[in-house]
Amino acid sequence: MNDPAARSLTARVALIAAVSGAAALAYEVGWARAFALQLGAEVPVFTGLLAGFLAGLALGGWLGGHLSARSRRPLALFAALEAGTAFSAILVLPALQWLAPLFSTLYRRHLETGASFLLPGVGLATLLVLPPTVLMGATFPALVEHLRRSGASTGRSCGLAYGANTGGAVAGALGTGLLALPLLGLASTLALAAACNLIAAGLAVRRLPAATPRPRPAPKAVSPGAGGALLAAVFLVGAASMVDQVGWTRTLSMLLGSTVYGFSLILAAFLSGLALGGLAGARLARQSRHLTRLLVLLYALVGLSSLLGLAVLGRLAVWLVPPLARAHAGLGWVLSLQFAAAFAVVAIPTFLMGAAFPLAVALRDRDRRGAGLAAGEVYAASSSGLVLGSLLAGGWLLPALGVRGALVAGALAMPVAALLVARCAPRGGLWRISVASLLLLVLTAWALPGWDAALVTSGPFLYAPLYRAGARAQDVSISDAIRGRGELLFHRDGADATVSVRRSPGDILSLQINGKTDASSGGDMVSQLLAGHLPALLAPPAAESALLIGLATGVSLGALETYPFRHLDVVELLPGVVEAAPLFDAASGNALDDPRVRLHLGDARNHLLYSGVTYDLITSQPTNPWVSGAAALFTREAFEAARDRLRDGGIFCQWVQGYGMQPEDLRSVVATFQGVFPQVSLWEASPAGGDYFLVGHKAASVVLDLELMEERLSDPRVRDDLARAGITDAVDILTRFVAGPDALRDWSRDAVQQVDDRTALEFTAARALYENTLPAVVRTLRRHRETPVPWIQPLGSEAEFSSLLSRLRAARTDARREERFLLSLGDAGAAALAHPELGLAIELLRAGLSGPARRHLERAATSPPAAAEAHALLGALLASSGERERARRELAQAIHLRSGDVASLALLARLDLDSGDREAARHHLQQARALHPGDPDLLNLAGVLHLLDDHPAQAIPLLLRSVQEDAGLAEAWVNLGVARRRSGDLPGAVEAYQRALQMDPDNPDARFNLAVGLALAGNGAAAAEELLHILRVDPADSSARLRLALVYRDDHRFTDARRELQILIAEFPGSAEVAAAQEALANL
């Protein structure tokens, strides 16, 4: 086929095969998503789909081989099969959704009798994919037969078709996972795949001439029974390759990340090796006299390269840390690195597998019965082996042998396949080579070092910067830094995931799933406790039953158990998490031992969609939405299913992260949630901690029943458990309120809602994984933050109400002061590798537990590697608690140990200003600005110094530079307003105060100064409204009340002025403003 016409024909067939392959992968990925939505993201679901998909291909390959051998126009047969695939595939999704009532019946029977839900459910669903997959499988031998009749050899025909088809599958894997699903959604992606089938059919019918039969050479001699032995070998290789694929995917996902991008790239790397190998095999097949020898050699080399790849996988975590620590370089860098790493591991064995396939077809066609028939039989044998491999990998090998053991078993199957191929040699003799290769591989497997589970489960995709920083801080190797993260107490390679538990040097237990920490007994205890306590405190009075989605450490379940629920259901997807739960009994209070608990192993969506059980409270704490499949619990359909499981008046609490997620993504989750639960409130675990809770009320309005809350808090079990989160009373709970329905509706207006058809969140959240998005999220929410007072019932007496408001105002002021400090904290994990006490202290600070954090900082300050950072953090903590003199000493020590500590210098300057020592403040500020002249906080402080020196004109340029560097710095906007007002620029001052309130509506200084500016500008009505807003939040604000009285007086509203002055004098006799109020009242 060297003439131009033949080359053109080959190129066109390759294009058709590629388009067909892309469509097939799009179906596989799309149907996997659809099955997960309807039947759950569990291994039996994916295994059943994959087995059914591959079984259809196997049957189709066998049928296609026979049909193509009899067909006079194989290309026309191909076109008909492609068209049939399109029309049958497009029906799978609606048919699957049509089966939902039957799934519900099966699930309820499962709950009542224990009968299997997944076996019949998946079996029925799998039948839907058989028609299109049978047609898909039949297309391959038809293409091979067409090429063979066009003049190519059997091996070349098969290699070209296989390589092009698999190359198209690479494009399908990348295009579907990276582009089509996030941009188009599931239904449109499947429709696009069907369109690709029709395009391939159209190209075959309209652009290509019909193949003409060619005379076939005489059959060559083969050994008796060789055909069966060859097909058995191909079957075994198919099974082993599927085991390898599952094992590689599991291990690489732990190292490279469980995002949808990571899975797509791993699959693309696997298929790329097969495609390149198939094209190379087309050339190798020309050496027809050595086919058997070549195939034996290739199978042996596949096994050997797979075994050697185990050594690479065992150390890959260490090698990935330096380049992955550059994650700030952007998502493109990370994705490129992930593909390169995956390809480096699988390239050689998959290339050899791909090259072997056309050789096996050519060897099978030695009897000259027909290229299409030979291709169909080999394709069917290979696909049948893939079916067995998929069932063995998830159902037995991984749980029984672990990932490494499964990969060893897959590698050792290859020389056995070589032994079977050796039987195909006409004169024998190759069996000695095959036996030798088997012995060599057994010895290699025995000699290879085992995996260090601490390295394999270390999650470098997420923690690489942590390990690099730890290695540098301790002057140790990266592998030692990884091991220094903690002692591995538990490690299970389950069918669904790899679960591990570590104990850190600070005696903190952490739970990892596929390398990612999901929960611990350290800093995130506050979030875990609130996931149970917050909805329980807000639940209706007679609440009897609760559902927890996600067991994790069991701490949230233990929190729910402190309330008098009669029934507590828990749904957990991973058996490994349940196995690991006893390690956390000290933190959870032996939560699983409570007789009220019913544990359901399975997918939470199934329970919500199909169980029919109703609850008074549901709290959901899945893993992060960037983990592939987890976003399905953040869609409108999932929230609707949760609402349908709630009784009237019930509460649904949904945890959602604020870190590693763009504000737009959080807005999207809020909009989706509020679309189902109009009466919603948002709460935070701690100021700037990054963990939030959406609480949906299945009621006419949000009601915060203060009496009921205080009654529940009076229970010693509840009170003692919440004390671990630093919560002592209702005010500590209410301080965590962020916003109510109206503010959230305003914030999330026009945000895209998440739906099952297009769960964009798992793609967008994965893109933000390597960005520090928390400050942007906190600042965005700050603009919509509001008081919980409008939803509190009953309010009690006026005095009680006033006291409550004042305490809330004071607590919120403290939280605002902590917020900026918390956002500046470094990575707790990196600090933990430098010094365990320091890392734990940062975790506790971020969780809002300043008391325990202080003790750990004091201990860390005695250790040289962590002393400077510990002194700096301790100084900041002491300053926030009002211990200024000791704070100064700690900060001075931090600066002595680390001369370039700009943050400590700035804080010292701020303490100097608070104490009135301007010269000391100026000295420290000059030192800090010499190190970082453009820092917005330093520019703001420099402006404040000029204001204190009564030089507003000199302050304005500095403050303008400050807000240009950081437009969200509300304090700088307030100071700019003061400087402008003192310079006589009232409109400019009002504008600056308004900008400050846009950044922080809860800022009392900005609102008070705005009121003053408006009053000076002659707009008394607007000034009075701003002051009334302050008093609604805190009626005890005597400065605001006095200013309001003066505004009323200047507007000649003397009755209103007298009333406010009398309230101030009567109710707040100890305030500093009483004397001024008495004088003003006397002069009215």
N, C-alpha and C positions, 0 to 999 in steps of 0.2 A: 504493500500500500504506500508506495513512494511517489506516485503521480499526484499532481495538484488536485485532481478531482477526488482522489481517495483521501487526501489529507483534509480537504474541505468536508467530506462526508464524515470523517472521524471527529472533526471539531464540532460539527453540528450534533452528532450523536452525544458527544461529551456534554454539550450545552443542555441537551434534553435530559440526560441522566442527572446533571447537576441540579436542574430545576426540580426534577422529581425528588431527588434526595433532600433538598431544602424543604420541600413540602412535607415529606415524611417526618423529619425532625420537628417541624413546627407542630404537626399533629401530636407527636409523642409528648413534647413539652406542654402543649396546650391541654391535652387530655389529662395529663398528670395533675395540672392545676385544677381542672374541672372535677376530677375524681376526689381531690383533697377537699374541695369546697363542699361536695355532697356527702362524702363518706369519711372524711377526716384525714389529717396528715400523718398517717401511721404506716409503718413498714408493710403490713399485709395489703394495704390499699395500693401502694406503689408497686409492690411485688406482683400483686394480682394483675394490675394493668400491664406491667412490663411483660409478664408471662403471656397474657392474652395477646398483646401486641406482637410479640415474637412468635407465638404459636401461629398466629394468622400469617405472618411472613413465611414461616416454615411451610405451612400448607399451601400458601400461594406459590412459593418457589417450586414445590413439587408439581402442582397443577400447571403452572406456567411453563415448566420444562416440557411437559408432555404436549401441551397445547402448541407451543412454539415449534416443536419438532414436526407437528402435523400441519401447521399453518403455511399457506403459500405466501403470505405477506406478514411476516412477524412484526413489522413496524406498524401496520394497521392494527394488529392485535394489541400492541403496546398502547396505541392511541385510545383504543376502546377501553382498555384496562384503566388508563389514567382518568378518563372521563367518568368511568364507573366509580373510581376512588373518590373523585370530587363530590359526586352526588350522594354517595353513601356516607362519606365522612362528615358532610355538613349536617347530617341528621343526628349525629352522636350527641351533641350538646343538648338540644331540646329533648331528646329521648331520655337522657340522663336526668334532666330536671323533671321530666314527667314521672319518673320512678320515685320521686321524693315521698309521696304518701306510703308507698310500699316500704321504703327505708324506715319511715317512722313506725310502722307496724312491727317491723323486725326488731327495731331498737327497744320498743316497749316490751316486746316478748323477751328480749334479752334481760331487761331489768327485772321482769317478773319471774322468769324461770331459769335464768342463767344460760339460755341457749345462745349460740354464737350469733352475733350480728354481722360481723365482717365477712364471714365465709359465704353465706348466701347473698349478702349485699354486693360484695365485690364480684362474686360469680355472675350475678345477673348483669351488673354494669359491664363486666368484661365481655359478655356476649355482644354488646353493642359495637365494640370495636373490631370484632372478627370480620364482618363483611368488607370494610374498607382495607383492613390489613391484609386479608387474603388477596385482594386485587393489587395492593401495593407489591406484595411479594412476587406476584406473577409477572410484574413488569420487567424485572431484572433478567430472567432468562430470555424473554422476548427480545430485549436489546442485544444481548450476547449473540443470539441466533442471527439477528439481522446483520451484525458486524461480521460474523463468521461467513455468512453467505456473500458478503461484500468483498471477501478476499483476505481478511485477517485470519491469523491462526486462532485456535481456540483460546490459548493462554493470553494472547494479546487482546483478543476481543473481550475476554472476561476482565483482564487487568484494567483496560481502558474504561469499561463500563463501571467496574467496581470503584476505581479511583475517582472517576468523575462524580459518580453518585455519592460517594462518601465525602468528597470535597464539597459538594452541594450541601450535604448534611452539616458540615462545619459552618457554612454560611447560614444554614437554618438555625443551628444552635446559637450562634452569635446574634443573628438578626432577630430571632424570637426573644431571647433573654435580655438583650441590651436595647432593642429598639421597638419591636412590634408590640410586645405586651405593655410596656410603660406608655407608649404613645397611642396605641389603637385599642387596647383592651383585649379580652379573651375572645369574645365572639368575632370581632373583626379580624383578629389574627388567624383564627381558624378559617374564616371566609377567604382571607388572603392566601392561605395554604391551598384551599380548594381552587382558587384562581390560578395558582401555580400549576396544579394538575392539569387544568384546562389549557393553559399556555403550552405545557409540554405536549399535550395531545395535539394541539393545533400545529405546533412546529413539526411534529412527526408526520401528520397527514398532508400538510400544505407545502412544506419546504423540502422534504426529502423524497428521493425516488425510492420505489419499492426495491427491496433487495432481490437479487437474482440468484437462484441456486447455483452452486459451484460443484464440480466433481470433487469427491472426497478421496484422499489417499486410502490405501488398504489399511485395515486394522493392524496394530502392533501387538506383539505377544505380551501377555500379562500373566502373572501367577494366578493359579486357581484361588478363588475366594478373595482376590485382591480388591475387588470393588467394594465388598462389604467391609473389609478391614480399613480401606481408605475412608469410607463414610463414617465408620466408628471413630477413626482418628480425628476427623473434622468435627464430629459431634463432641468429642472430649475436649478438643481445643476451644470450641465455642463455649462449653461450660466453664473451662478454666479462665478464658478471657473475661467472662462476665464476673467471675469471682474476683479477678484482678481489678476490673473496673470498679466494682463496689468497694474493695479494699483501698484502692488508690483514692477514690473519691472521698471516702471517710477520712483517711489520713490527711489528704491535702486540704480538706475543708477545715480540719482542726488547725492547720498551719497557715492557710491562706484566707480563711474566713468562710462562714456559712451564709454569705449573702447570695442573692440571686445572681449577681455578677460573678462571684467566685465559682458557683456551680456551673454557670454557662461557660466560663473559661476553661475549667477542668474538663468538661465534656468536649469542648472544641479542641483542646490539646490531644485528647484521646483519639478523636476522629481524624485529626490532622495527620497523626502518625499512620493510621490505617489507610488514609487516602494516598499519602506519599508512597507508602509501601505497595499499595495496589498498582500504582503507575509503574513503580520499579519492577514489580512482578510481571508486568506485561512484557518488559524487555527480557527478564530472566527466562520467561517461558519459551523463548526462541530456542534455548538449548534443550530441545526435547529429549535428547539421548540421556540427559542427566536429571530428569525431573524428580525421580524418586530420591536420588542422593541429595539433591538440593532441598527437597521438602524435609527430609530427615534432618539435615543440617539446620534448616531454619527453625524447625520446632525445638531442637535441642538448644539453639541460641536464644530462642524466646524464653525458655526456662531459665537459662543461665543469666540473661540480662535482667529478668524479673527478680531473681535472687539478689543480684548485685544492686539492684535498685532499692532493696530493703536497707542496705547500708546507707544509701543516700538519704532515704526517708528518715532513718533514725537520727541523722545529724542535720537534717535540713533546717530545723528550727534555729540552730546556732548560726548557720550560714545566712539565713534570711534576716536576722536582726539588724545588721548594719544598713542594708539597703532599705528595709522597711521603716527604719527609724527616720528615714527621710520622707515620711508620709506627708509632711507639709509641702512637698513638691507638687502635690495634687493627685486627684483621682487617676488621671491618665498614667502617671508614673506607677501607681500602685497596681492598676490593672495590667499594665505591661509586665511588671515584675511577677504578678501572679501567673500570667500565662506562660512567661518564660520558665518559671520554676516548675509549673505543672508539666510543661512540654519536656523539660530536661529529665524529669523522672520517668515519663511514659514513652518518650519518643522512640527509643531503640526497640523495646519489646513490641510496641504497637506497629512500628514500621515493619518489623519482621513478620508479625501476624498478617498485616496487609499484603506483604509480598508473597506469603505462603498461599493465600487464597486462590489467585489465578493459577498457580502451579497445581494446586489440588484439582481444579476444574480441568486443566489440560491433562492431568494424569487420569482423571476419571473418563475423559473422552478418547482414551487410546483405542477403545473398541469401535470408535467412529460411529456411534449411534446418533450423534447430533450435539453440537455445542450448547444449544439452548437446554437440551435435556440434561446434559452433564452439569451445566451451571445451576439448573433448577434443583438437581439432587444434592449437590454440594451445598447450595444455599439453604436448602431445607434442613440438611444435617447440621449445618452450622447454627442456624436459627433455633433448631430443637435443642442443641447443646446450650445455647444462650438461655433458653427457657429453664432448663435444669439448673444452670448456674445461678440464675436470679432467685430461684426457689431455695437452693442450698445456701447461698450467701446470707440472705436475711433470716431464713428460718432455722439454720443450724450452725453454719461455720463460724460466723462472727460471734454469736453468744457462746459457743462451745470452745472455740480455739482462739478467739480474739482476732483483731485485725491482722496482726503480723502472722499468726498461725494460718489464717485463711489465705494470705498471700503466698506463704510457703507451700500450702497445699496446691494452689493454682500453678505455681512454678513447677512443682514435681509432676504435675499431670502432663506437662509438655514432653518429656522424654518417653513417657508411656505412649503418648500419641506417636512419637517417632518410631517406637517399636512396632506399632500397628502399621505404619506406612512402610516399614522395611519389608513387610510381607508382600508388598506390591512389586518388589524387584523381581524380574524374570528369573534371575539366577541366584537370588538370595545373597547372603554375605553381609548385608547392611545391619543385620540384627546385632552383630558384635559392636558396631559403632553406637547403636542405640542403647545397648546395655551399658556400654562404657559411659555414655552421656548421662544415663540415669544414675549410675554410681557416682559420677562426678558431681551431679547436682545434689545428691543426698549428702555427700561429704561437704559440699559448699554450704548447704543449709545448716549442717551441724557445726561447721567452723565459724559461721558468721556470728558476730556478737548480737546479743539480744537488744531490744530497744530499751532506752531509758524512758520510762513512762513520764517522768517529770519533764523531759524535753518535748516529747511528742504531744503532750497535753498542755504545753505552755502558752499556746495562742499568740505567736509572734505577730500575726496580722494586726492584733490589737495592742499588744503590750511591748512591742519592739523598742519604742523610745524608753520605756521603763527599764528594760534589761540593759540597754546601752548605758543609760545614766547610772544604774546600779553598778555595772562593771567598772565604769570610770571612777565612781565615788569610792569603791572598795579596792580598786586596783587589782581586779581579778578577771578571769576569763569570762566570756559571755555565758558559757555553759555553767560555770560556777554561780554566776549572777542569777541564772534561771533557777538553779537548784536552791539558791538562797532564798527564793520566794517562800519556801516552806516545805515541810515534810509531807509526802504524799501518803495519806491515810487510807484512801479508797480509790479504786480504779476499775471500772467495768466497761468493756466493749459490748454494748448491747446491740440488738438488731436495729434500734432507732438512732442511738447516739452513744457517744462515749462520755461517761459521767465520772468525775473525779472529785475528791475532797482533799484539801491541803490544810495543814496547821502552820501558820506563819510563825516566825521567831517571836512575835508579840502575842502568841497563844490565841490567835484569831483563826477560826475555822471558815473556810470558803468553799462554796460549791461551784464547780465548773462543769459546763455542758459543751462538749466539742471545743474545749480550750478556753471558752469565755466564762468569766465569773458571773454567775447569775444572782448569788446571794451570799451573805456571810454573817458571822456573829459579831461583826465589828460595826463600822460606821453606818451601814445601811439597815441596822436594826430599827432605827426610827421609822423608816419607810415601811418595813415589814410589819411593825407593830401598828402603824396607822392604817395599813391596808385592811386590818381586822377591826381595830377600835373605831376608826372614823365612821364607817357606815353603821356599825353597831350602836354608836352613840346617837346617830341620826335616825335610826330605824323606828318604825311605828311602835306605839306602846305595847301592843300584845304580840310582838314578833316571836314566832316559834321556830322558824326554820331558816337556814342559811346555806348558801352554796359558795364554796371557794374554788376558783379556777386557778390551778397552779399551786402545787404543794410547796415547792422550793425547800427551805430549811424546816418548815413546819411552824415557824414563829407566828405567821399570820393566823394559822389555824389555832395555835395556842391562845392568841389574843381573842378570837371568837369564842373560845371555850370558857372564857371568864364571864360570859353572859348566859342567861338562863334559856338558851335555845333548847328545844326538844330534839331537833334533828340537825345534824351538820353533815352535809355532803361535800366531798372533795373530788375534783376531777384532775387527774394527773396523767400526762401523756407518756412519760418515760418510766419504765419499771426501775431503772437505775437510780432515779431520784428517790423513789420509795425505799430502795435498799439502803441508800445512804442516809436516810432520815434519822435513824437511831444515833448517828454521830452528833446530831444537833439536839438531842433530848434535853441537855442542860439549858439550852437557849429557848427551846419550844415548850418545855414542861411536859415531855413525853406525850406530845399532842396526839399521835396516832393511837394511843392506848385508851383514849376517852371512848366509853361505850356508845356515845351519841354519834360517833363518826362513822360514816359509810364512805369507803374509798372506791372510786370508779377509775379503773385504768383505761384510758382511751382519750379520744379527742374531745375537747370541750364543746366545739361547735356541734358535734353529734348530740351531745346531751342537751344543749340549748335548743337545737332544731327539732329533735325527735322525741325527747323523753316525756313531754307533757306534764312533768312535775313542776309545781309552782312553789315559790319561796317568798319570804318577806324581805330577804336581803341576798344580794349576789355581789361578790367582790372578785374582781378579775385582775390577776397579776401575771400576765404572760411574760415571756422574754421580750427583748427589744424588738421593735417592728422591722428593723433592718435584717434580722435573721430570717432566712428564706422560709416562707409559710406563716410566720407569726402575724403578719399584717392582716391575715384573714380574720383575726379577732378584733380588728379596728375598723371594720366596714359597716355600712348602714345595715346590711342584712344580719350581721352578727349582733349588732346592738338591738335590732328589732326582735331577734330571737330571744335575747336577754329580757327585753321588755315583756315579751309574751310569757316568760317564765315567772314574772313578778306578780304577786297579788296586789290588789289596790292599796295604794299608800306605801308600796314597797320601795326599796332603795337599791340602786345599782351603782357600784363604785368601780371605776376603771382607772388603774394606774397607767400613767403615760410619762415618758421621759422628756426632760427638757434639754439635756445634754446630748451632743451628737445629733441634733435635729434642728433644722432651720426653723425660724419663727413661722414661716409659711406652712411647714408641715404640721406644726402644732396647731395652727389656726385651722388647718384642714381636719384634723382629728376632732377639734372642738365643734366645728361646723357640722361634721357628720354625727357626732354624739347629740348635739342639740336638735338636729333634724328629727331625731327619734325621741329624745327626752327634752322637750321645750323647757321644763323647769329643772335647770341644771345649775350647779355651783362648782367652782374650781377652788381647790385647796392645795397648799404646798406643804411638803414635809419639813422644810426649814428654809430660812432666807437664803436664796441663791444655791440651794442644795441640789436642784435639778430634778427632783422627783415631785410629780404633781398627781392629783387625784380629781377626776371628774366624777361628781356625784349626781346621778339622775334620780329625780323624785317622780314616781308614778302617781302624781297627785296634781291638784289644780294649781298649786303654787309651792315654792320653796318655803319650808317652815323649819326654823331652828328652835326646837322646844327646849328652852333654857332650863326649866324646872325638871323635865325628864332627863336631860343631859346631866344635871347636877345630882339627881337621884341615882343614876347609873354610876356616876363617878364616886358616889359615897360607898359603893361596894368595895371592900378591902382588896379583893382579887383584882378588880379592874384598876383601882388606884395604884396598887403595887406594881402591876404590869406596866402601866403607863409611865410610872416613875422612871423606868428604864429608858424612856424616850425623853426624859426631862420635862414631863407634863404632870402638873399637880392639880390643875383645876380647869373649869370651863373656859376661863380667859385664855389659858395656854392653847386650848383647842381653837377658839374663835380667832385668835391672832393669826392662825394659819389660813384663814379665809382670804381668798384672792379676789374673786368677783362672782356676781350673781348673774341671773339670766339675761338681763338687758345689756349689761356691760359686755358679756361674752358674745351676745348676738351682734353688738356693734363691732367688736374686735374681729369676729370671724366672718363678717359680711363679705359675700362674693368669693369666699374660699372654696376650693374644689372639694367636693365630698367624696369620700372613699366608698367604692362599691365593689362587690364581688367581681364584676366583669373587668374592672380596672383598679387594682390595688396599687396605685402609684406610690403609696407610702413606702413600700419595701424597696423601691428603687431610689426614691429621693432621699430616704433616711440613710441608705447605704452610701450615697454620695457625700453626705455630711459627716460620715463616720470619723474622718481624719481632720475635722475642723473644730475649733473651740467656739461653738455656737451658743453656749450657755449665757454669756453676757448679753448677747443680742436678744435672746429669749426673755431674760429677766427684765431688760429695759423696755422691751415691747409690752410685756405684761404690766409693768409699773404704770404705764400710761392709762391703763384701764382698771387699776386696782381700786377697790372700794371697801367701805366698811360693811360688816355683816349685820349692822343694827336694823335695817329695814325688814329683815327676815326673822329677827329674834322675837319669840313669843313664849310666855307672857313677859312683859317688860318690868313688872313689879312696881314698887312705889317710885316716885320721882327721885328720891334720894338714892335708892338702889340703882335706878337706871343711870343717874348721873355718875355714880361711883363706877359702874360697869364701863361707861363710855370713857371715863378718865383712865381706867386701867388699860382698856384697849388702846387708847391713844398712846399711853406711855410705852406699852409693849410694842406697838407698831413703830414708835420712834426708835426704840432699841433695835428692832429688826432692821430698820432702814440704815442705822449706823453700822450694823454687822454686815449688811449686804455687800458693800464695796470691798470690805476686808475679805469676805469669803470668796468673792470672785477673783481675788488676787492670789488665792492659795495655789501652791504648786500641786503636782501629781502625787497623791498619797502613796501610790504603789512605788514610784521611783524613790520617794523619801523612805519608804519601808525597807527598800534594799540597802539604802545608805545606813539607816538605823531603825530598827523595829519600833521603838518608842515614838520616834518622830513621825513615821508613817501612820501609826495608829492615832496619834494626836491630830493629824490633819484630817483623817477620816472622821473623827469625832467632832472636830470643829465644823466641818462641812455639814454634819448632821445636826448641828446646833447644840451639841452636848459640851458646853464650854468647861464645866466643872471637871469631868473626867479628863478632858483634853489637857487641862492645866497641869494635872498631876503627871501625865506622860511627858509633857514638855519640860517640866522641871527635871525629870529623870534624864531626858535626852540632852539637856543643857550641860550635863556633866560628862558627856562623851565627845571627844574632839571632832570626830567626823560630822556630827550633827549639831555641834554646839552653837555655831553662828546662826543657823536657821532657827534653832529652838529658842535662842534668846530673842531673836527678832519677832517670832510668832508670840512668844510669851509676853513681850512688851506690848504688842498690839492688843492681845487679849486683856491684859491688865488695864490698858488705856481705855478700852471699851467698857470695862467694869468700874471705872472711876478711880482706880488705884494709880494715880498719876506719878507719884514719886518713885514707886517701885518700877513702874513702866519705864520711866526715864533711865533707871539703872540698867534694866535689861536691854533697852535699845542702845544705850551707850556701849554696853558689852558686845552687842551684835556688831556695831560699827567698828569697834576695836578689833574684833576677829575677822571682819570682812569689810574693808575700807570702802568698797564701792557699793555699799548697801543703800541705794537711793530711797527705797521705801521706808527704812528706819529713820533716815535723816529727815524725810518729809513728815513722818509722824512725830518726831521730836520737835520739829518746827511748829506743828499744829498744837502740841502740848504747851510749847512756849507761848503761843498766841493765846491759848485758853487761860494761861496763868498771868497774862499781861506782860511777859518778858519779851518785848519786841526785839531787843538787841540779840538775845540768844536765838530767837526765831530767825532773825535776819542772817545770823552766822550759819546756822544749820541749813537754811534755805540756799545760801550762796554755795555751800559745799555740794548740796544736792544738784543744783542747776548747773554747776560746773561739770557734773557727770552726765546729766541728761537735760540739756537746756530746753528741749521741746516738749517735756512731759506736761500734759494738760493740768494735772493736779498741782504741780509745782508752780506753773504759771498762775493758777487760781490763787494759791497761797501768797505769791508775790503781789498780786493785785490787792489781796486783803491787807497786806502790810501797808501799802500805799493808802488804802482807805483809812486805816487806823492812824496814819500820819496826816490825814486830812489832805491828801493829794489825789482827788478823784480823777483828774485829767491824766495823771501818770498811770493810774490803775486801769483805765479803759483799754489801752492797747494790749496790755498783758491779758486782760480778761477776754478780749476779743480773740486773741491767739488761742487761749485755752478752749473756748467753745468751737473754734475752727478745727482744733486737733481732736476734740471729743464733743460732738454736738449733744450727746446725751448727758453731759455733766450738769445736772440741774443746779448744783451749788454755785457753779461759775456763772450761770445765767442770772441767779438771784443777786450775786455780787455785782455783776455788770449792771443790773437794774439799779442797785443802790448807787453805784458810781455815776450813772447817767442822771439819776434824780438829783444827786448833789451837784452835778454840773449844770443843772437847769434844763436837762433834756427829758421832760416828763413823758412825751410820747415814746421816746426811745426806752425809757425805764419801764413803762407799761408793757411794751412789746417784749422786753427781756423777761419780765415776770411771767408773762403769758407763755413764752417759750419754755421757761422752767416748769410751768404746770403741765405743758404738753409732755415733757419728759417724765414728770413725777407729779401726778394730780394730788397725791397724798401729802405733798410737801407743805407744811404749815407756814414756814418762813416765806415761801414764794407767794402763797395766797394772802398772807397778812401784808406783805409789802405791796402786792398788787392793789389791795384795798386802800392802803395809804396813798399810793400813786394816783388811783382813780379819784380819791377824795380831793387831793391837791389839784387835780385837773378839773374839778368841779362836777364830777359825775358821782354824786352822793348815792344815788339809787344803786348803781353797779357796785360801788364800794360796800354798801350795806349788804348786798347779796353775797359777796365774797366772805364777809365777816360772819354772816348767818350760817354759811356753809361750814366754817370752822367750828362754830358753836354747836351745830348739829352733830358733828363728830365728837366734840369734847365740850360739853356745857361748862366745864370748870376752867376753861381758858379765860382767865380774868383779863389778860391783855387785850384779847379780841373783844370781850364784852365792853371794856372801857372805850376802846376805839369805836365800837359800834354806837355807843351812847354819844360820843363826840360827833360822829357823822350825822346822827339824828339831830343833834343840837344845831349843827351848822346848816342843816336843811330845814330848820325851824319846825322839826317834828318833836316838840318839847315833851309831849306826853310819852312818846316812845322812848325818848332819852331818859326821862325820869324813871320809867319802869326798869330799864336796863341798869341804871345806877343803883336803884334800890335792891335789885336782885344781887348785884355784885357786893353791896355792903352787907346785906342780910345773910347771904349764903356762903360767902367766902371772906369772912372777917379777917382771916390771917394773911390774905394775899397782899403783895406789895403795892397793888394798885388802889387799895381802899382809901388811902389819904387823898389821892387825886380824885377819886370818885366822890368823896365827901365834899371836896372843894367845888367840883363841877356841879354837884347837886345844889349846893348852897347858892351858886351863882345863876341857876336857871330862873 
